[in-house]
């Protein structure tokens, strides 16, 4: 592993060797539903509260990932995980039974990228032999924390996105054919967006910043990738991202796709601008992007997880919504 730019690294030998995801009923009814490992038709996932249901999601995704890997939980040195709930309680409560040392992380909707990046650094540096990167989100638990109670029935503007009920987990170790080759950590951006119902606009500048910095550090361009996958910018943010990069003389549109656009059927499902939440990019990556790489249908992907770094308190106090994006490059060898 070596540094190739400010907050960018090139890895020697680290790969994603197994992956799994779970989702809720709406996710199961979406375009990727048939590719998700397990669908929970019950919003509560058999639990007493939405928060406990989210813990169940990340627990199930992690257990499925471990099962697919052929190892047991005791074979993993660390698990990196986080979520949208206060103090990352979905992860900590859900992963108690695994008995794996937990490093909790918060990057809002960018968490899948940040946990994957850190798992790769630990593994490639020799600090760990084998890690899991995971994350989750739940529509109802997020609504309860960040917005109005569901029973309030408030109207949402067209720019709003629906938090994905889902979780994903990836096993990271040396060897394997889905090689994590490079990564770039994001710089926080704040262009003055304060509308919590327009997170795509808040996150798009962070995605543009990280993508351009990654291109510069890696010496790559859009045409070097089969897909540049952003994490839940939705229709509004995805269009803004393409405009921002185009202003810099770079056209990512031929290879760009967004998890927030892919996860739901935007015509048939009432999700406004698309999906959001930590579980959005995690579910899309583990159900569509990584399987495509594994089958050899795509060769190289740049995954850019995006996160709006707000809290209920910061929103109530009228603060802007700062954002961050982390990039992880994955290549099938």
C-alpha positions in Angstrom: 0.0 0.0 0.0 1.3 3.4 -0.9 0.1 7.0 -0.9 -0.6 8.3 -4.4 -2.1 11.7 -3.6 -3.7 13.7 -0.8 -5.9 11.2 0.9 -5.5 8.7 -2.0 -3.9 5.3 -1.7 -3.0 2.4 -4.0 -3.3 -1.1 -2.5 -1.0 -4.0 -3.1 -3.2 -7.0 -2.6 -6.7 -6.7 -1.0 -10.0 -7.9 -2.4 -13.7 -8.3 -1.7 -14.1 -12.1 -1.4 -17.8 -12.4 -0.4 -20.8 -10.0 -0.1 -24.4 -10.1 0.8 -27.4 -7.8 1.2 -30.9 -7.8 2.5 -33.8 -5.5 1.9 -37.4 -4.5 2.7 -40.6 -5.0 0.8 -40.3 -1.9 -1.4 -36.7 -2.8 -2.2 -37.9 -6.3 -3.1 -40.5 -4.8 -5.5 -37.9 -2.6 -7.2 -35.7 -3.4 -10.2 -33.0 -5.2 -8.1 -35.4 -7.1 -5.9 -34.7 -10.5 -7.5 -30.9 -10.0 -6.9 -31.2 -9.2 -3.1 -30.2 -12.1 -1.0 -33.1 -11.8 1.5 -36.3 -9.7 1.5 -38.2 -8.9 4.6 -41.8 -8.5 3.7 -42.5 -7.3 7.3 -41.3 -3.7 7.9 -40.5 -4.8 11.5 -38.5 -7.8 10.4 -40.2 -9.7 13.3 -38.9 -7.3 15.9 -40.7 -4.9 18.3 -39.4 -1.6 16.9 -38.1 -0.2 13.7 -34.7 0.4 15.3 -34.5 -3.3 16.3 -35.6 -4.2 12.8 -32.6 -2.2 11.4 -30.3 -4.1 13.7 -31.7 -7.3 12.4 -31.0 -6.2 8.8 -27.2 -5.6 9.4 -27.0 -8.8 11.5 -28.6 -10.8 8.7 -26.4 -9.2 5.9 -23.2 -9.8 7.9 -24.2 -13.4 8.8 -24.9 -14.1 5.1 -21.6 -12.6 4.1 -19.7 -14.7 6.6 -21.6 -17.8 5.4 -20.8 -17.1 1.8 -17.1 -16.6 2.7 -16.8 -20.1 4.0 -15.3 -18.8 7.3 -16.8 -18.3 10.7 -17.1 -15.1 12.6 -14.1 -15.9 14.7 -12.0 -15.8 11.5 -12.6 -12.1 11.1 -10.3 -9.6 12.9 -12.5 -6.5 12.7 -15.9 -5.4 11.4 -16.3 -1.8 10.3 -20.0 -0.7 10.4 -22.2 2.3 10.9 -25.7 3.6 10.2 -27.9 6.7 10.4 -29.2 6.2 14.0 -27.9 8.2 16.9 -24.6 6.7 18.1 -24.8 4.0 15.4 -27.0 1.8 17.6 -28.3 -0.2 14.7 -24.8 -1.6 14.1 -23.8 -2.0 17.8 -27.0 -3.7 18.8 -27.2 -5.8 15.6 -23.6 -7.1 15.7 -23.3 -8.0 19.3 -23.8 -11.7 18.6 -20.9 -11.9 16.1 -18.2 -11.5 18.7 -16.0 -9.6 16.1 -14.1 -6.5 17.3 -16.3 -3.6 16.0 -15.0 -0.2 14.8 -18.1 2.0 14.5 -18.1 4.6 11.8 -20.4 7.4 10.7 -20.4 8.8 7.2 -24.1 9.1 6.7 -25.0 7.6 3.3 -21.3 7.3 2.4 -20.8 4.8 5.2 -20.5 1.7 2.8 -17.6 3.4 1.0 -15.9 4.6 4.3 -16.2 1.2 6.0 -14.9 -0.6 2.8 -12.0 1.9 2.5 -10.9 1.4 6.1 -11.3 -2.4 5.9 -9.0 -2.4 2.9 -6.4 -0.2 4.6 -6.3 -2.5 7.7 -6.1 -5.6 5.6 -3.5 -4.4 3.1 -1.3 -2.9 5.8 -1.2 -6.2 7.7 -3.1 -4.8 10.7 -5.7 -7.4 9.9 -5.9 -10.6 8.0 -9.6 -10.5 7.3 -12.3 -7.8 7.9 -16.0 -7.1 7.2 -17.3 -3.8 5.9 -21.0 -3.3 6.6 -23.8 -0.7 6.9 -27.6 -0.4 7.1 -30.6 1.9 7.0 -34.3 1.7 7.6 -37.0 3.9 6.2 -39.1 4.1 9.3 -36.3 4.5 11.9 -34.7 7.2 9.8 -38.0 9.1 9.4 -38.6 8.9 13.1 -35.1 10.4 13.8 -34.6 12.9 11.0 -38.1 14.1 10.0 -41.7 14.1 11.0 -43.4 11.0 12.6 -44.8 8.8 9.8 -48.4 9.3 11.1 -48.0 13.1 10.6 -48.5 12.5 6.8 -46.5 15.5 5.7 -46.1 16.1 2.0 -42.6 15.7 0.5 -41.3 17.8 -2.4 -40.1 16.3 -5.7 -36.5 16.6 -4.6 -37.0 14.4 -1.6 -35.7 10.8 -1.5 -36.9 7.7 0.3 -34.5 6.1 2.8 -33.8 2.5 1.7 -34.6 -0.3 4.1 -31.6 -2.5 3.6 -28.1 -3.6 4.6 -25.0 -4.8 3.0 -21.8 -6.5 4.1 -18.5 -7.3 2.3 -15.7 -9.6 3.4 -12.2 -8.1 2.7 -9.0 -10.1 2.7 -5.8 -10.6 0.6 -6.2 -12.6 -2.6 -9.4 -12.9 -4.5 -10.4 -11.6 -7.9 -12.4 -8.5 -7.0 -9.4 -6.5 -6.2 -9.6 -3.1 -4.4 -7.0 -1.2 -6.3 -7.2 2.4 -5.1 -9.2 4.6 -2.9 -9.7 8.3 -2.1 -11.1 9.8 1.1 -13.4 12.8 0.7 -13.1 16.4 1.7 -16.2 17.9 3.4 -18.0 20.4 1.1 -20.6 23.0 2.0 -22.2 25.0 -0.8 -25.0 26.5 1.3 -27.7 23.9 0.8 -29.9 23.8 4.0 -33.0 21.9 2.7 -33.1 18.4 4.2 -35.5 17.4 1.4 -32.8 18.2 -1.2 -29.9 16.1 -0.1 -28.9 15.2 -3.6 -28.0 18.9 -4.3 -26.0 19.0 -1.0 -24.0 15.8 -1.9 -23.3 16.3 -5.6 -20.4 18.8 -5.0 -18.8 16.4 -2.7 -19.1 13.6 -5.2 -17.6 15.8 -7.9 -14.7 16.8 -5.7 -13.8 13.3 -4.8 -14.1 11.9 -8.4 -11.9 14.6 -9.8 -9.3 14.2 -7.0 -9.4 10.4 -7.6 -8.8 10.8 -11.3 -5.9 13.1 -10.7 -4.3 10.8 -8.1 -4.8 7.6 -10.0 -4.1 9.1 -13.5 -7.4 7.8 -14.8 -10.4 9.2 -16.7 -14.1 8.2 -17.1 -13.3 6.0 -20.1 -11.1 3.8 -17.9 -14.2 2.5 -16.0 -17.1 0.4 -17.0 -19.2 2.1 -14.3 -18.8 5.1 -12.0 -21.4 4.3 -9.3 -22.4 7.1 -6.9 -24.3 6.4 -3.7 -27.8 7.8 -3.6 -27.6 11.2 -5.2 -31.0 10.5 -6.7 -32.2 12.1 -9.9 -31.6 15.7 -8.8 -28.1 15.1 -7.4 -27.0 12.8 -10.2 -27.8 15.4 -12.9 -26.1 18.1 -10.9 -23.0 15.9 -10.5 -22.7 15.4 -14.3 -23.1 19.1 -14.8 -20.4 19.9 -12.2 -17.8 17.5 -13.7 -18.7 18.7 -17.2 -17.8 22.2 -16.2 -14.3 20.9 -15.4 -14.0 19.4 -18.9 -14.8 15.8 -17.8 -17.9 13.9 -19.1 -18.8 11.0 -16.8 -22.3 10.6 -18.2 -21.6 7.6 -20.5 -20.5 5.5 -17.5 -22.2 7.1 -14.6 -25.0 5.4 -12.6 -26.5 6.2 -9.2 -27.7 3.8 -6.5 -30.5 6.1 -5.6 -31.9 5.9 -9.1 -31.2 2.2 -9.5 -32.8 0.8 -6.3 -36.4 1.8 -7.1 -38.7 2.0 -10.1 -39.1 5.7 -10.2 -42.2 5.5 -12.4 -44.0 2.8 -10.5 -42.9 3.5 -7.0 -43.6 6.7 -5.1 -40.1 7.6 -4.1 -39.8 11.1 -5.7 -36.1 11.7 -6.5 -35.1 8.1 -5.7 -33.5 6.2 -2.8 -31.1 7.3 0.0 -29.7 6.0 3.2 -26.6 4.0 4.1 -28.4 0.8 2.9 -28.9 2.2 -0.5 -25.4 2.0 -2.0 -24.7 -1.1 0.1 -27.7 -2.9 -1.4 -27.0 -1.8 -4.9 -23.3 -2.7 -4.7 -24.0 -6.2 -3.2 -26.9 -7.0 -5.5 -25.9 -5.6 -8.8 -22.4 -4.1 -9.1 -20.2 -6.7 -7.4 -22.1 -9.7 -8.9 -21.6 -8.0 -12.4 -17.8 -7.7 -11.6 -17.7 -11.3 -10.3 -19.3 -12.7 -13.5 -16.8 -10.8 -15.6 -19.5 -8.6 -17.2 -17.7 -5.5 -16.1 -14.0 -5.1 -15.5 -13.4 -1.9 -13.4 -15.8 0.1 -11.2 -15.3 3.3 -9.3 -17.7 3.3 -6.3 -18.3 6.8 -4.8 -20.4 6.7 -1.6 -22.0 10.1 -0.8 -23.2 11.3 2.6 -25.1 14.3 3.9 -23.5 15.1 7.3 -26.5 16.5 9.1 -28.2 15.6 12.3 -31.7 16.4 13.6 -30.2 19.1 15.9 -28.2 20.8 13.1 -31.3 20.8 10.8 -33.5 22.3 13.5 -31.0 25.0 14.2 -31.1 26.0 10.5 -27.5 24.9 9.7 -26.4 24.1 6.2 -25.9 20.4 5.1 -22.2 19.7 4.7 -21.4 16.6 2.6 -18.6 14.1 2.0 -17.9 11.4 -0.6 -15.4 8.5 -0.6 -14.2 6.6 -3.6 -13.2 3.0 -3.8 -11.9 1.5 -7.1 -12.6 -2.2 -7.7 -11.2 -4.3 -10.5 -11.8 -7.9 -11.5 -8.5 -9.6 -12.2 
